[in-house]
Every structure is written in C-alpha cells, then in structure tokens.
Amino acid sequence: MSESLPSRKKEESIENMFADIAHRYDFLNHLLSFGVDTQWRNQAVKLALKDSPKSILDVATGTGDLAIALKRAMPSSRVSGIDFSAGMLKFAKEKSKKKALDIDFRVGDGQNIDFADNSFDLVTIAYGIRNFSDRDLGLREFYRVLKPNGKLIILEFPPPEKDFFGRLFSFYFLKLSPYIAGLISGRRDAYEYLGRSVLEFPKAEEFTAIIANAGFTQTSFKRQLFGVSVLYYGEKQ
C-alpha cells in the first residue's frame, strides 16, 4: 500500500527535525525530565526481564537509550534497534561502541519493518509511536515480527488530564520546555511539535484498546509519575 504524499512529507519533516536536534537530544531529555526518563525506561526493562527474551527489537530507537539499557540488563540477548533518522542512529552507535555493547542499529521504518515474520521475542518502542503517520499499521508490524508468545512494551506520553497536575504539566511541556529546548538546540519548533503530538495522542484506556485491536492479548497499562508517562504491555498468542 503506497503512502499518501502529505503523510510522507510529514514523515520527512519529522525525520529532518530529529536529525537537527540529535546532538542535543540526550542532554535535553535528561534536563527537561529532571532525569526521570531514565527511571521510566528502567521500568520497561524490569518488565522485559520477567520473560528473559533472547531476541529484542527496539523500534524508533533514536539515540539508543532503551536498546542500550536492554542489552546491559540482558547481555546474552540479541538486540536490534531501528530508526528512520540516520542522524540519531549515529549517536546510538557511538554510545553502544563506548560501552562495548554489540547492538545491531540500522535505519528502518516501524511501519514497514525489514525483518521476517516471527523474528523477535520482544518488541519495544519508547516515546516514538505517536510520531507514526499510521499507528495501527505500526502495531500490526510489531505483531508480525513477534514470535508466538512474544511481548510488546511501549512507553508513551498520554495527553494531560484537566486536573491541577495536568494543567501544570501542560504549561511546562507545551510552553516552558520548548522555550528552554529552543535556547539550547536552536529548534524550539521541534519541541513545540513534540508537545502538540502528545495532545493528539489517545488516552491510556483508548490506546490500550487500539493495541488489542491489532491482535494483542493480555493488554494492560501502568501510569508513571502521576500519569505523565504510560507503560503499555501486550502479548502475541
């Protein structure tokens, strides 16, 4: 099925945006989240460890933080990471090399994964699926490349609630953090886009149902830090 021109142009725009901010991406992630992003990824790794997967695919791996954390926790497992941004992958490869970790990082599209059916015990994606032009297609691709009884783990930001904490988070995420990030990276528009993409993402209950509609069973979600981040889970039967 061919992509529509508007969605392909959007993907190219996002790809260029991430390439531009790649050199400051890790620093800003840790700064703007006050270091909590590491704890969120560690919770995903802890969940993954329950099944000791031997083959892992990290989709939208970016600069490789989750793939690296998974490999360090499970050194005997085969870990691959794909991302559409060669600029981001450059930093992922440099980081894994410095840590002497053997991870297969390659350019790839999470909506058209270049691996055979039933290839992995675990598929992960951290804060990347909201950038997909077709999330349903992406989820079906995750399902396809998973082995029977394989597991899916997703980290993603939900739209903020309308309570006090949600309004506070909205102000920080949509106004203050893009301003700070713009001063450091020179691409305030990139972080304004990231904020808008969170507002457009489904609520946790809705996205869990979308995961189930893609064929996954035993679906669940766990809110992190008052619901700022959500850890999603599903299984392929």
N, C-alpha and C positions, 0 to 999 in steps of 0.2 A: 504494500500500500504506500503510495507516494505521499510525501509531506506537502501541506499547503505552503504556498510562498510566504504568507505572513508568519506562520509558526516557525519556518526555517530561518527567516530574517530575525525573529525574536531570539532563537537559539544562538545565532551568530553574534547578536548583540550581547547576550549574556556571556558567551564564550570570551569575547573580546574584553568585556568588563572584568571577568575573573583573571584574565591574563595581565591586565593593568594593575590589579591590586595584589597579585600573587606574592610580591616581595615583602609586603607588609601584612599579609593575611593572618599568619600565625600570631604575630605580635598583637594585632588588633583584636583577634578572637579572645586571647587571654586577657587583654586590657579591658575590653568592653564588657566581658562576662565576669570580671573580677576573679578569673581563674576557675570559675565553676564549670566551664565547658569540659575541663579535664575530668571532673567528677562525673559528669553526665556520661561521657564516653566510657569511663571505668565501670559504670553500672551496666552498660551494654556488654562490656567484656565479661563481667561477672555472670550475666545471664547466659552468654555464649559458652562459658566454661562448663556449665551443667551437663552439656552433651559431648564435650571434647571433640568438636568437629575436626576432621582430618583435612578437609578442603574448604577454603573460605574465599568468597568473592566480596570485596568491598566496592560498591558502586558509588560513583560521584565522590571518589576518594580524596579529591582535592590535593592538599599537601601531605596527605597520607597519615594523619594523626591516628585515626581509628585502625587502619590497617597495621600500623606500627605497634599500637597497643595490643592488638590481637596476636600478632606474631611474637611479641615479647612474652605474652601470657601463655602461648602455645607454640613454642619454638619448633616442635616436630610437625606442625601442621603446614600445609601448602597454602600460602596466602597470595591472592592476586588482587590488584586494585586497578579500576578503570576510571577514567575521567575524560571529558571532552576537551579539557584545557591542557594543552602541552606545557603551557607556562606554569600551571600549578604542579603538574607531574614532575617538572624539572626539580622543584624543591622537595617533592616527595622522595625522589630517587636520591638526592643529595643527603637527606636526613637518614634514610634507611642505610645508605652506604656508611655514613659516620657511625651508626650504631651496629654495623656489621650484621645486618638483618637481610636475609635473602627473600625479597618480596618482588613479585612479578608485576611491576607497574607498566601500564600501557594505555595509549589513547583508545577510548571506547565510548559508546553511546549506551546508556542504561535503558533506552527504549528499543535498542536493536543490538543485543549483546552478542559479541562474536565468540561465543562458546557453545559447545554442543549441549543438547538436552541432557538432563540428569548428570551434571558435571560437579556440583558442589553440595557439601553437607550444610553449609550456612551461607546466606546472603545477607549483607549488612549495607545500610546506607544512612549516613549521618548528615542531616540538615541539607539534603540535596534534592529530595523528591519533589519539593514544592517548586523547583525550577523546571520540572519536566513540562513539556507542552501537552503531553498525553500521559497522565499518571496511571490510568487504567492499563494502557499498553505497557508501561514500565513494570507494573505489578505482575502482569501476565508473563513478561520476560523473566522476572525473578522466579516465578513459579516454574517456568520451563526449564531453567538451568539448574534448579534444585533437584537433588536426588529424592526419591521417595523417602518420607520421614525427615526430609530436610527442614531447616528452620530459617525463618526470616526475622530480622531485627532491624527496626527503623527508629532513628531519633529524628524528631522534628519539632519545630515551634508551632504551637496552635495559635489561633487568633486570641488576643487577650480578652478576658471576661470584662464585664461592665462594672465590677465592684471596684473598691478603692485601689487594691493592689493592681488590678488590671489596668485602671486608668494611669496609675503611676508608671507601670511598665510601658504602656503605650507612649507616654510622653518621653520616657528615656529611649525607647527603641526607635521611635519614629522621628524624634526631634533632636534630642541631645546627642545620642551616639553617632548619627550621621554627621553632625557638626564636628565632633571630635575626630571621627574617622577621616573626614574630609581634610582637616588640618594636617593629618599625618600622612595620608595616602595620596592626597590630591584628587580623589574621586569621591566626593561627597554623594554624587548621584548614584554610585554603586550601592552605597549603604542605604540611601533612600529607597532604591529598588528592593533591597532585601527586606526592609520594613514593610513595604507595600505587599510583597509576596507572602508575608506572614498573615496580613489581614485577609488575603484572598484564599488562604488555606482552610480546609474544612475543620470543624471542631473535632475533638478527640473521638467522641462517640461516632460521628459521621465517617471519619476516616477509617476507623476500625471496621465499620460495615463495608466500606469500599474494599478493604483488604480481604474480607470474607467473600465478597462478590467475585474477586479474582481467583477464588478456588481454595483459599487458605482456611484451615480449621484451627480450633483452639486459639482463636484470636483474642488478644487482650491488650490493654494499655495501662501504663502507670505514669502518673503525673510526677514531675520532678520540680522541686523548688516552687511550691505554690502554683504549679501548672505552667510555669514559664516554658518548660520543655516537656515533651512526652516521649516515653519509651514504648514502642509498639512491638507486638510479637504475633507470629503466625506459624503454622506448620503445613507442610505438604504431605498429604496422605499417600 
